[in-house]
């Protein structure tokens, strides 16, 4: 302390400024590290979620194709063995395609999508030629396919196109017949 007349002047310690500068340096480094860590974690989580999107869409398209082909196939006449053989020649590859898509979705899809694909597989199994030619579960099969599409749109964060195109029914029918990948590119400009 230096006494100059009646005024007392206190000098700052020599280590004060370096300590304050070092504190700000450590605070800035810590904040930068936390920001980088949280940002990288968010990016890796998003990348993990998007890694299998194309595979999930391909398996959905396979299941949708199975549903469409079963819907277009006439049930066999039980009294005609040749008709049952013709139906089995169509049905068996479709069933195996549904099984493979279901197995692949078990690996790459979230549980909500996989459970709906199991429901579709169960409904496809109901079309195996048995004692009766009951096709009443066609409604359940189509509803399961629609439920899978709805859940897939939620998972991919895509709004339903019907809401936007309901004023143009012809455009809706044309767009709905396109593969899902093309629907997304047309309606949402989303590239996969």
PyMOL commands that set and color helices and strands:
alter all, ss='L'
color gray80, all
select helices_A, chain A and resi 16-50+53-72+81-108+111-125+138-155+161-165+169-177+180-188
alter helices_A, ss='H'
color red, helices_A
select strands_A, chain A and resi 2-4+7-9
alter strands_A, ss='S'
color yellow, strands_A
deselect
rebuild
show_as cartoon
